Amino acid sequence: MSSVAPYHDLPESLLRMGPTARSQLTNLMCLPSCRSYLARLVGHRPLEVGSFGIVSGDAGGTPAPSLGFHARMTRVVDLTHVLDPDFPTYSGETQLRYQALASVERDGWNYGEWTLHEHTGTHLDAPLHRCAGRSAEALPAASLVGPLVLIDIRTRAAKDPDAMVSADDLRQWEVSHGPIPGGAIVAMNSGWSAHARTQRYRGADKDGTLHFPGFHVEAVEFLRSTRNVSGIAVDTLSLDPGVSTDFPAHTRWLGSGGWGLECVANLDQLPPAGAMVVVGSPKLAGASGGPSRVFAFV
Amino acid sequence: MSSVAPYHDLPESLLRMGPTARSQLTNLMCLPSCRSYLARLVGHRPLEVGSFGIVSGDAGGTPAPSLGFHARMTRVVDLTHVLDPDFPTYSGETQLRYQALASVERDGWNYGEWTLHEHTGTHLDAPLHRCAGRSAEALPAASLVGPLVLIDIRTRAAKDPDAMVSADDLRQWEVSHGPIPGGAIVAMNSGWSAHARTQRYRGADKDGTLHFPGFHVEAVEFLRSTRNVSGIAVDTLSLDPGVSTDFPAHTRWLGSGGWGLECVANLDQLPPAGAMVVVGSPKLAGASGGPSRVFAFV
């Protein structure tokens, strides 16, 4: 910190930088596509803005990689549905019961007890859900924070509820926004969040087969084999599409140590690149997942 | 966005800013005390760095206040204890049961069901816990994100388990760090997190009276009446000290619409000012609180 200017000089000296320098500064710090642009410059290795040393460099020190937050972030988007016993479930069964144990009027306090299937509402799938991998509490905190890569398949999904995120969708995102950054959270926006309180969310046909979008196993394979991604997320009830009977996206992704999020909300309020996601997943010992509070910052 | 320089000019033109301008930029964006310093300059109104317009100002637009993240944040600190049935509770009773419902070996999936008292582990107290106020899902997302004000009473608490955060402690923090910023989360670090797996966490004496630190009602009154704070947090089992029988901190804070966090972990890894906290509290309809995943960013 030896190169730090005295505090009382800061605001004025920054104003003295002039509009051009300030505009450049604003651009570097803030534009959603800036990280992607810089990533294109340096190729496919995971990029953190901080690694340029302009933002995070102490004189003489090796800068730690920045988490990717921007000082200009002004908006919290809540990616979490309200959870109540009527929230749709994959099985179709009610997976939450709430029992009041006390009341302010009678006891001075309100509190209650939940009986809750782990995979209910906006929730985490830990690797353990599908293999002998990590349980929820064992996921490193840093892996629950990352830049959002938002894959928009709404147009296709509106015509075909069995639509899937393909490897081509991911490549197409990279053409527009640069390589998927290291530690990313890759989310499918199929538009299904809007159906969360209707029959269409599960999309059960007369035979009971479900119909909603999910990840194609080839997209998962592309991410696992060639990119450094922490988690994948869907705005539907399952990482795999509803019609799946063998769940290859779950098997490949969770089976290789990744985590997933299901029933994510409000993705339509976010840009395709530039947001940061924080996953408030449960830290319950041995859990295979559980209801999570998920925020994005833009 | 009309004033934005072409992307391909950015890195070079930033390098052309020279070391002084870059150092000033680094200082403004990154120093933990910078917000406090700026706050002292402009007096007691809630301050957001973005409101200076240097960081967030689009030409011609009114800048939205920044959330307070810094581009230079490099570290996630998990403020959440691992929750299992043995985690200490205020009542002394076990408040969590886990039942496995399926196994990978037998069923291809691991999943289970929790039976859970809301006020267990690192958890939220919603206003509803103590009055007819908001339940957990009704708290605005933006109120769950804010700058950390860390009040260190470890020395006092080591000598006296009934120690409390006083209004004087809060004023003393302001002498060092400037006015408590708007939307802050004010946390007590009593050192009690280290006792979470010992009898000392509850501190029950031979008569069953509990002994652990908490907030004095005058500190809560100071925050409620004169500062704009979103939440208060403790590293113990209750916002009130263990010896309390009438719980005035709960009554005043929750009763006036604030939220609380109890059993917070790892506060000793954070600076007294400059961190940002994100509270991943449950979004369960009608809940009086519940286990939360809490992260700080520094």
Interface residues (C-beta under 8 A of the other chain):
Chain A: S3 V4 A5 Y7 L10 P11 S13 L14 L15 M17 A21 R22 S23 Q24 L25 T26 N27 L28 M29 C30 L31 S33 C34 Y37 L38 L41 V49 G50 F52 I54 V55 S56 G57 A59 P63 A64 P65 S66 L67 F69 H70 A71 R72 M73 T74 R75 V76 V77 D78 T80 H81 V82 L83 D84 L96 Y98 L101 V104 G108 W109 N110 Y111 G112 E113 W114 T115 L116 H117 E118 H119 G121 T122 L128 H129 R130 C131 A132 E137 A141 A142 L144 V145 M276 V278 V279 G280 S281 P282 K283 L284 A285 G286 A287 S288 G289 G290 P291 S292 R293 V294 F295 F297
Chain B: S3 V4 A5 Y7 L10 P11 S13 L14 L15 M17 A21 R22 S23 Q24 L25 T26 N27 L28 M29 C30 L31 S33 C34 Y37 L38 L41 V49 G50 F52 I54 V55 S56 G57 D58 A59 P63 A64 P65 S66 L67 F69 H70 A71 R72 M73 T74 R75 V76 V77 D78 T80 H81 V82 L83 D84 L96 Y98 L101 V104 G108 W109 N110 Y111 G112 E113 W114 T115 L116 H117 E118 H119 G121 T122 L128 H129 R130 C131 A132 E137 A141 A142 L144 V145 M276 V278 V279 G280 S281 P282 K283 L284 A285 G286 A287 S288 G289 G290 P291 S292 R293 V294 F295 F297
